[in-house]
Amino acid sequence: MNLETLKLFLDIAKLNSISKAAQKAHITQSALSQQLKSWETSLGTELLQRSNKGARLTETGEIAQKYAAQICKLYEDMLTEIEQINPAQVQHLSIYAIPEVCSYALPCTLFEVKKHFPYCNISLNEALSPDIEEHILLEEGDIGFISGPSSKSEIISYKVFSDQVMLVSSSSKPAPHEIQLEELSRYSLIGSPQLICVQRSLANTLTENVKLNIVYSLDSIEAVKLAAIKGHGAAFLPYMSIKKELYHKQLKPIHIRNLHVCNDVYIVKKHHQKCKRDTKQLVQYIEQTLIDTLC
């Protein structure tokens, strides 16, 4: 039994569900069940009554809940007193994110983080999804934001939000408001990193393969956006990056029937990553407030 097990047990008691507690902690249900079973074995008693309706405390479970809450509170009180004696120390957090999240979503979140943790030192680094996973595995980053889930077993990943990827063109050039999916190949496109999401969505459609007419490709979202505004071609761009240009009518959307493209953004962390308690606090705060603080 350790403090983390006690906290997980308190979550189960609060949620009346092992699966919901596991989801909250971002671990598998089987891993949580094994921890709980090990603790029950050491105590020599069952703490929960498991059924299809969830998990409820037994009589001994209610006793365990009472003392587990006291132990966790005492531990937090101890840490608080220690922190009050020690002078404020700079907290460090390293974040890696895909370009659209790095430039257009996270700045507002990090502003809120700085308000609540004034001594924190945050490093925000831009990279593509495969590179971000490598940085996380090497523990060069504490947390990352990638497109789509991670396939690596050593990494925890879960979806945090989804952003629409839109086909846009210059407002100064004639273009229809809506086109058929089959007409997409007629348009000259400026290649961008978001084409991965487009190709993924095209692969999921029931229509025959649609070939994209890529005139040239640019790595920077800002470069793609400028080229589209100048009328060099249409482009698929994340909505969060073009809100201002759509509002000022520099760009206009072209809707494609039967094709809805979204970029699902996932948080990634390394399993059992060794990091300081203050770093964990920063990560937890970002996870809890992200949706409400995005730009």
VEXLO-638069 format. One record per residue (C-alpha): x, y, z; residue in three letters. Coordinates in Angstrom, 3 decimals, always signed. Example, Ala and Ser with C-alpha at 12.3 -4.5 7.8 and 13.67 -1.06 7.14 Angstrom:
<kolses>
+----------+----------+----------+-----+
|       c1 |       c2 |       c3 | res |
+----------+----------+----------+-----+
|  +12.300 |   -4.500 |   +7.800 | ALA |
|  +13.670 |   -1.060 |   +7.140 | SER |
+----------+----------+----------+-----+
</kolses>
This chain:
<kolses>
+----------+----------+----------+-----+
|       c1 |       c2 |       c3 | res |
+----------+----------+----------+-----+
|   +0.000 |   +0.000 |   +0.000 | MET |
|   +1.234 |   +3.520 |   -0.805 | ASN |
|   -0.188 |   +7.026 |   -0.813 | LEU |
|   -1.128 |   +6.792 |   -4.485 | GLU |
|   -3.194 |   +3.675 |   -3.776 | THR |
|   -5.035 |   +5.528 |   -1.009 | LEU |
|   -5.852 |   +8.400 |   -3.376 | LYS |
|   -7.101 |   +5.980 |   -6.022 | LEU |
|   -9.223 |   +4.186 |   -3.435 | PHE |
|  -10.775 |   +7.520 |   -2.388 | LEU |
|  -11.602 |   +8.243 |   -6.036 | ASP |
|  -13.323 |   +4.854 |   -6.357 | ILE |
|  -15.343 |   +5.543 |   -3.209 | ALA |
|  -16.331 |   +8.981 |   -4.490 | LYS |
|  -17.241 |   +7.858 |   -8.012 | LEU |
|  -18.644 |   +4.430 |   -7.041 | ASN |
|  -16.763 |   +3.053 |  -10.028 | SER |
|  -13.367 |   +1.461 |  -10.580 | ILE |
|  -13.466 |   +2.222 |  -14.329 | SER |
|  -14.243 |   +5.927 |  -13.790 | LYS |
|  -11.481 |   +6.228 |  -11.191 | ALA |
|   -9.033 |   +4.544 |  -13.585 | ALA |
|  -10.079 |   +6.904 |  -16.380 | GLN |
|   -9.579 |   +9.917 |  -14.104 | LYS |
|   -6.081 |   +8.710 |  -13.161 | ALA |
|   -5.279 |   +7.816 |  -16.810 | HIS |
|   -4.407 |   +4.202 |  -15.981 | ILE |
|   -6.017 |   +0.957 |  -17.097 | THR |
|   -8.877 |   -0.518 |  -15.121 | GLN |
|   -6.987 |   -3.797 |  -14.708 | SER |
|   -3.951 |   -1.998 |  -13.250 | ALA |
|   -6.158 |   -0.208 |  -10.720 | LEU |
|   -7.994 |   -3.422 |   -9.834 | SER |
|   -4.666 |   -5.159 |   -9.192 | GLN |
|   -3.514 |   -2.378 |   -6.860 | GLN |
|   -6.784 |   -2.511 |   -4.967 | LEU |
|   -6.741 |   -6.324 |   -4.739 | LYS |
|   -3.184 |   -6.248 |   -3.386 | SER |
|   -4.225 |   -3.800 |   -0.664 | TRP |
|   -7.297 |   -5.873 |   +0.218 | GLU |
|   -5.083 |   -8.962 |   +0.503 | THR |
|   -2.676 |   -7.192 |   +2.853 | SER |
|   -5.596 |   -6.015 |   +5.013 | LEU |
|   -7.260 |   -9.440 |   +4.907 | GLY |
|  -10.676 |   -8.027 |   +3.993 | THR |
|  -12.745 |   -6.825 |   +1.063 | GLU |
|  -13.142 |   -3.073 |   +0.840 | LEU |
|  -15.602 |   -2.953 |   -2.068 | LEU |
|  -18.684 |   -4.757 |   -3.253 | GLN |
|  -18.337 |   -5.031 |   -7.018 | ARG |
|  -21.375 |   -5.384 |   -9.293 | SER |
|  -22.647 |   -4.352 |  -12.722 | ASN |
|  -23.907 |   -1.148 |  -11.125 | LYS |
|  -20.457 |   -0.155 |   -9.919 | GLY |
|  -18.430 |   -0.492 |   -6.728 | ALA |
|  -19.691 |   +0.295 |   -3.238 | ARG |
|  -17.875 |   +0.347 |   +0.074 | LEU |
|  -18.210 |   -2.562 |   +2.469 | THR |
|  -18.335 |   -1.914 |   +6.202 | GLU |
|  -14.556 |   -2.264 |   +6.428 | THR |
|  -14.270 |   -0.167 |   +3.277 | GLY |
|  -15.989 |   +2.721 |   +5.049 | GLU |
|  -13.405 |   +2.488 |   +7.844 | ILE |
|  -10.594 |   +2.424 |   +5.279 | ALA |
|  -12.083 |   +5.443 |   +3.507 | GLN |
|  -12.161 |   +7.458 |   +6.738 | LYS |
|   -8.505 |   +6.814 |   +7.581 | TYR |
|   -7.300 |   +7.063 |   +3.991 | ALA |
|   -8.783 |  +10.574 |   +3.779 | ALA |
|   -7.058 |  +11.530 |   +7.052 | GLN |
|   -3.699 |  +10.129 |   +5.908 | ILE |
|   -3.848 |  +11.952 |   +2.569 | CYS |
|   -4.812 |  +15.213 |   +4.272 | LYS |
|   -2.006 |  +14.891 |   +6.826 | LEU |
|   +0.485 |  +14.299 |   +4.033 | TYR |
|   -0.696 |  +17.375 |   +2.136 | GLU |
|   -0.595 |  +19.434 |   +5.351 | ASP |
|   +2.986 |  +18.282 |   +5.931 | MET |
|   +4.041 |  +19.341 |   +2.428 | LEU |
|   +2.294 |  +22.702 |   +2.838 | THR |
|   +4.146 |  +23.433 |   +6.092 | GLU |
|   +7.479 |  +22.435 |   +4.565 | ILE |
|   +6.848 |  +24.713 |   +1.585 | GLU |
|   +5.993 |  +27.595 |   +3.925 | GLN |
|   +9.357 |  +27.238 |   +5.693 | ILE |
|  +11.436 |  +26.876 |   +2.524 | ASN |
|  +11.820 |  +29.953 |   +0.301 | PRO |
|   +9.876 |  +29.903 |   -2.955 | ALA |
|  +11.650 |  +27.837 |   -5.581 | GLN |
|  +11.339 |  +28.112 |   -9.327 | VAL |
|   +9.193 |  +25.355 |  -10.812 | GLN |
|  +10.152 |  +23.977 |  -14.210 | HIS |
|   +7.864 |  +22.514 |  -16.858 | LEU |
|   +8.788 |  +21.492 |  -20.405 | SER |
|   +5.965 |  +21.236 |  -22.965 | ILE |
|   +6.151 |  +20.023 |  -26.565 | TYR |
|   +3.214 |  +20.710 |  -28.899 | ALA |
|   +2.261 |  +20.509 |  -32.560 | ILE |
|   +2.464 |  +23.940 |  -34.307 | PRO |
|   -1.242 |  +24.857 |  -34.193 | GLU |
|   -1.534 |  +24.041 |  -30.487 | VAL |
|   +1.786 |  +25.708 |  -29.661 | CYS |
|   +0.976 |  +28.967 |  -31.440 | SER |
|   -2.813 |  +29.325 |  -31.212 | TYR |
|   -4.179 |  +27.277 |  -28.294 | ALA |
|   -1.738 |  +27.129 |  -25.385 | LEU |
|   -0.626 |  +30.771 |  -24.882 | PRO |
|   -3.824 |  +31.653 |  -22.985 | CYS |
|   -3.586 |  +28.485 |  -20.871 | THR |
|   +0.017 |  +29.240 |  -19.938 | LEU |
|   -0.975 |  +32.799 |  -18.993 | PHE |
|   -3.413 |  +31.318 |  -16.461 | GLU |
|   -0.753 |  +28.898 |  -15.224 | VAL |
|   +1.609 |  +31.811 |  -14.538 | LYS |
|   -1.106 |  +33.592 |  -12.556 | LYS |
|   -1.557 |  +30.590 |  -10.264 | HIS |
|   +2.108 |  +29.512 |  -10.200 | PHE |
|   +4.096 |  +32.772 |  -10.395 | PRO |
|   +7.427 |  +31.035 |   -9.771 | TYR |
|   +7.052 |  +28.534 |  -12.600 | CYS |
|   +9.420 |  +28.516 |  -15.562 | ASN |
|   +7.668 |  +27.020 |  -18.605 | ILE |
|   +9.399 |  +25.967 |  -21.802 | SER |
|   +7.015 |  +25.659 |  -24.784 | LEU |
|   +8.547 |  +23.896 |  -27.780 | ASN |
|   +7.078 |  +23.370 |  -31.253 | GLU |
|   +7.507 |  +19.994 |  -32.976 | ALA |
|   +5.670 |  +17.421 |  -35.091 | LEU |
|   +3.843 |  +14.523 |  -33.422 | SER |
|   +6.492 |  +11.763 |  -33.948 | PRO |
|   +9.245 |  +14.054 |  -32.635 | ASP |
|   +7.137 |  +15.022 |  -29.621 | ILE |
|   +6.713 |  +11.370 |  -28.673 | GLU |
|  +10.481 |  +10.890 |  -28.795 | GLU |
|  +11.053 |  +13.926 |  -26.571 | HIS |
|   +8.540 |  +12.550 |  -24.055 | ILE |
|  +10.127 |   +9.077 |  -24.086 | LEU |
|  +13.563 |  +10.616 |  -23.497 | LEU |
|  +12.027 |  +12.689 |  -20.665 | GLU |
|  +13.127 |  +15.893 |  -22.372 | GLU |
|   +9.516 |  +17.029 |  -22.071 | GLY |
|   +7.092 |  +16.596 |  -19.172 | ASP |
|   +3.942 |  +16.758 |  -21.284 | ILE |
|   +3.120 |  +16.884 |  -24.984 | GLY |
|   +0.259 |  +17.641 |  -27.358 | PHE |
|   +0.062 |  +15.565 |  -30.552 | ILE |
|   -2.360 |  +14.902 |  -33.385 | SER |
|   -4.196 |  +11.634 |  -32.776 | GLY |
|   -3.450 |   +8.993 |  -30.128 | PRO |
|   +0.008 |   +7.612 |  -29.473 | SER |
|   +0.678 |   +4.026 |  -30.531 | SER |
|   +3.637 |   +3.653 |  -28.168 | LYS |
|   +3.020 |   +1.436 |  -25.139 | SER |
|   +5.351 |   +3.506 |  -22.938 | GLU |
|   +3.205 |   +6.611 |  -23.433 | ILE |
|   -0.145 |   +7.569 |  -21.902 | ILE |
|   -2.328 |   +9.502 |  -24.347 | SER |
|   -5.887 |  +10.774 |  -24.151 | TYR |
|   -7.959 |  +13.182 |  -26.201 | LYS |
|   -8.360 |  +16.700 |  -24.822 | VAL |
|  -10.067 |  +18.607 |  -27.623 | PHE |
|  -10.822 |  +18.571 |  -31.332 | SER |
|  -10.327 |  +21.394 |  -33.840 | ASP |
|  -11.959 |  +21.561 |  -37.268 | GLN |
|   -9.649 |  +21.617 |  -40.276 | VAL |
|  -11.205 |  +23.818 |  -42.956 | MET |
|  -10.609 |  +24.259 |  -46.675 | LEU |
|  -10.177 |  +27.998 |  -47.273 | VAL |
|   -9.284 |  +30.272 |  -50.158 | SER |
|   -8.608 |  +33.968 |  -50.675 | SER |
|  -11.683 |  +36.179 |  -50.458 | SER |
|  -10.325 |  +38.060 |  -53.471 | SER |
|  -10.630 |  +34.964 |  -55.673 | LYS |
|  -13.919 |  +33.503 |  -56.928 | PRO |
|  -14.805 |  +30.214 |  -55.261 | ALA |
|  -18.089 |  +28.413 |  -54.505 | PRO |
|  -19.472 |  +28.231 |  -51.004 | HIS |
|  -19.798 |  +24.447 |  -51.244 | GLU |
|  -18.404 |  +21.701 |  -53.463 | ILE |
|  -18.866 |  +17.971 |  -53.915 | GLN |
|  -16.106 |  +15.717 |  -52.607 | LEU |
|  -15.334 |  +14.593 |  -56.170 | GLU |
|  -14.618 |  +18.226 |  -57.147 | GLU |
|  -11.792 |  +18.608 |  -54.646 | LEU |
|   -9.190 |  +17.337 |  -57.118 | SER |
|   -9.863 |  +20.357 |  -59.375 | ARG |
|   -8.499 |  +22.799 |  -56.801 | TYR |
|   -4.835 |  +23.781 |  -56.558 | SER |
|   -3.846 |  +23.166 |  -52.950 | LEU |
|   -1.038 |  +24.519 |  -50.822 | ILE |
|   +0.360 |  +21.595 |  -48.866 | GLY |
|   +0.374 |  +21.903 |  -45.079 | SER |
|   +0.911 |  +19.581 |  -42.069 | PRO |
|   -2.893 |  +19.373 |  -41.708 | GLN |
|   -3.089 |  +17.280 |  -44.897 | LEU |
|   -2.442 |  +14.227 |  -42.708 | ILE |
|   -5.839 |  +14.796 |  -41.064 | CYS |
|   -7.428 |  +15.346 |  -44.482 | VAL |
|   -5.994 |  +12.126 |  -45.910 | GLN |
|   -7.123 |  +10.247 |  -42.788 | ARG |
|  -10.667 |  +11.547 |  -43.259 | SER |
|  -10.623 |  +10.763 |  -46.982 | LEU |
|   -9.562 |   +7.208 |  -46.212 | ALA |
|  -12.617 |   +6.844 |  -43.960 | ASN |
|  -15.099 |   +7.954 |  -46.639 | THR |
|  -17.007 |   +5.413 |  -48.700 | LEU |
|  -16.231 |   +7.151 |  -51.985 | THR |
|  -13.477 |   +6.204 |  -54.392 | GLU |
|  -10.014 |   +7.679 |  -53.869 | ASN |
|   -9.804 |  +11.448 |  -54.322 | VAL |
|   -6.418 |  +12.677 |  -55.496 | LYS |
|   -5.266 |  +15.991 |  -54.078 | LEU |
|   -3.685 |  +18.506 |  -56.439 | ASN |
|   -0.780 |  +19.815 |  -54.324 | ILE |
|   +0.921 |  +22.757 |  -56.069 | VAL |
|   +3.643 |  +23.163 |  -53.424 | TYR |
|   +4.032 |  +22.564 |  -49.697 | SER |
|   +4.981 |  +24.815 |  -46.797 | LEU |
|   +5.864 |  +23.751 |  -43.260 | ASP |
|   +4.681 |  +26.877 |  -41.437 | SER |
|   +0.976 |  +27.470 |  -40.814 | ILE |
|   +1.550 |  +31.226 |  -41.094 | GLU |
|   +3.272 |  +30.742 |  -44.470 | ALA |
|   +0.409 |  +28.572 |  -45.757 | VAL |
|   -2.128 |  +31.107 |  -44.499 | LYS |
|   -0.335 |  +34.023 |  -46.199 | LEU |
|   -0.065 |  +32.109 |  -49.467 | ALA |
|   -3.795 |  +31.355 |  -49.350 | ALA |
|   -4.637 |  +35.007 |  -48.653 | ILE |
|   -2.481 |  +36.033 |  -51.624 | LYS |
|   -4.491 |  +33.671 |  -53.832 | GLY |
|   -1.739 |  +31.148 |  -54.545 | HIS |
|   -4.156 |  +28.293 |  -53.921 | GLY |
|   -6.662 |  +26.865 |  -51.473 | ALA |
|   -5.443 |  +25.337 |  -48.221 | ALA |
|   -6.574 |  +23.106 |  -45.388 | PHE |
|   -5.936 |  +24.964 |  -42.136 | LEU |
|   -6.993 |  +24.480 |  -38.500 | PRO |
|   -9.872 |  +26.727 |  -37.474 | TYR |
|   -8.009 |  +28.005 |  -34.399 | MET |
|   -5.341 |  +29.489 |  -36.697 | SER |
|   -7.687 |  +31.351 |  -39.078 | ILE |
|  -10.427 |  +32.763 |  -36.829 | LYS |
|   -9.165 |  +36.334 |  -37.273 | LYS |
|   -8.746 |  +35.998 |  -41.058 | GLU |
|  -12.259 |  +34.584 |  -41.428 | LEU |
|  -13.701 |  +37.405 |  -39.310 | TYR |
|  -11.888 |  +40.079 |  -41.365 | HIS |
|  -12.901 |  +38.287 |  -44.580 | LYS |
|   -9.349 |  +37.758 |  -45.781 | GLN |
|  -10.174 |  +34.065 |  -46.171 | LEU |
|  -13.426 |  +32.314 |  -46.941 | LYS |
|  -14.379 |  +28.682 |  -46.222 | PRO |
|  -15.223 |  +26.161 |  -48.917 | ILE |
|  -17.484 |  +23.484 |  -47.481 | HIS |
|  -17.062 |  +19.958 |  -48.835 | ILE |
|  -20.115 |  +17.729 |  -48.785 | ARG |
|  -19.652 |  +14.408 |  -47.000 | ASN |
|  -16.223 |  +15.355 |  -45.682 | LEU |
|  -15.686 |  +16.612 |  -42.155 | HIS |
|  -12.047 |  +16.956 |  -41.142 | VAL |
|  -11.036 |  +17.304 |  -37.517 | CYS |
|   -7.695 |  +17.333 |  -35.785 | ASN |
|   -8.059 |  +15.379 |  -32.540 | ASP |
|   -5.473 |  +16.689 |  -30.086 | VAL |
|   -4.134 |  +14.267 |  -27.476 | TYR |
|   -2.095 |  +14.917 |  -24.344 | ILE |
|   +0.868 |  +12.566 |  -24.006 | VAL |
|   +2.912 |  +11.674 |  -20.935 | LYS |
|   +5.403 |   +8.930 |  -20.216 | LYS |
|   +4.329 |   +6.018 |  -18.019 | HIS |
|   +6.017 |   +6.202 |  -14.601 | HIS |
|   +7.902 |   +9.362 |  -15.504 | GLN |
|  +10.154 |  +10.576 |  -12.711 | LYS |
|   +9.440 |  +14.226 |  -12.017 | CYS |
|   +9.225 |  +16.518 |   -9.011 | LYS |
|   +6.033 |  +17.075 |   -7.077 | ARG |
|   +5.792 |  +20.715 |   -8.202 | ASP |
|   +6.049 |  +19.619 |  -11.852 | THR |
|   +3.216 |  +17.147 |  -11.312 | LYS |
|   +1.138 |  +19.979 |   -9.829 | GLN |
|   +1.697 |  +22.099 |  -12.943 | LEU |
|   +0.746 |  +19.222 |  -15.255 | VAL |
|   -2.391 |  +18.460 |  -13.236 | GLN |
|   -3.440 |  +22.113 |  -13.288 | TYR |
|   -3.069 |  +22.252 |  -17.078 | ILE |
|   -5.060 |  +19.023 |  -17.495 | GLU |
|   -7.870 |  +20.331 |  -15.255 | GLN |
|   -8.144 |  +23.818 |  -16.774 | THR |
|   -7.116 |  +23.294 |  -20.401 | LEU |
|  -10.580 |  +23.300 |  -22.007 | ILE |
|  -11.648 |  +26.473 |  -20.191 | ASP |
|   -8.431 |  +28.389 |  -20.885 | THR |
|   -7.659 |  +27.647 |  -24.548 | LEU |
|   -7.250 |  +30.747 |  -26.741 | CYS |
+----------+----------+----------+-----+
</kolses>
